[in-house]
Amino acid sequence: MRPLKHGYTNRTVGDGSVVEKTYEGPDAGLRRAREHTLLTRLEGKLPVPPVHGLDNGILSLGFVAGTPGQELMEAGSAAPVLEACGALLRRIHEIAPSVLGAETHDVGQVLVHGDFGPNNLILAPVTPDAFRVTAVVDWEFAHLGDAVEDLAWCEWIVRMHHAEHRQELGRFFDAYGGPVPAWPVRQAAMLARCADLERFCDRWESNGPGVRQWRERAATTAGWRE
């Protein structure tokens, strides 16, 4: 087993056949249970890693072939990656909210991934100019909420980490195919998520480096213009 790239919150290792995820930080048990439940229920409905088991607090998953979305973005394939992101996000938001076990929910609420972006998609080429999603990973922050949460966060990931490809965001929204909230609504959702992550980090290590990082990122986000 060796550490996998791009893991930030938890310890994730793999051997090319199996991936093992050990959850760390606040509410680790709740996040682990949520992801285990969702991956089990979403199998066959969405491209997700197959669940092998949950033992001693470690979630064991099948390895899924493909390349992480952020690596493809960095390699110059931003447009097809973002198109794949948009089409897949629409499928997520069309899943019945009951997948989370909720018997009732507010009108308009959808299944929100909670950390959606090319960073949490594994993709494989279909043609030189198109990709298919082989897996959506990291469902630990999933919940019922407003579609703008995922739409805005994918946009945030691109603006913050792939700013040179910001002009391709139109491909993402077009592929999603649904109404896109106005910029002030999207920016407000970005700032709300930054605040959530600042609180998460503060619970983990009070006023630690994670807290300061998310404050800085929130300030940067507040300064963006459409």
KADAWO-V950094 format. One line per field, one symbol per residue. ss: DSSP state (2 for helix, 1 for strand, 0 for the rest). psi: psi as a letter, one per 40 degrees, with the letter a starting at -180 (. if undefined). A space follows every 50 residues. Layout:
# KADAWO-V950094
ss: ???
psi: ???
This chain:
# KADAWO-V950094
ss: 01100000001111000111110000022222222222222210010000 11111001111100001122222200022222222222222220002222 00000000011100000222111111100111111100000011100222 22222222222022222222222222000000222222222222222222 22220000222222222222220000
psi: hihiiehddihhiieedihhhhhiaifddddddddddddddehedihiih hdihhfehhhiihhiahiddddddeefdddddddddddddddeeihdede ehdiiiheiihhdefhiddfhhiiidieeiiihdihigedeiihahdddd ddddddddddefdeedeeddddddddeihhiidddddddddddddddddd ddddhhfaddddddddddddddeii.
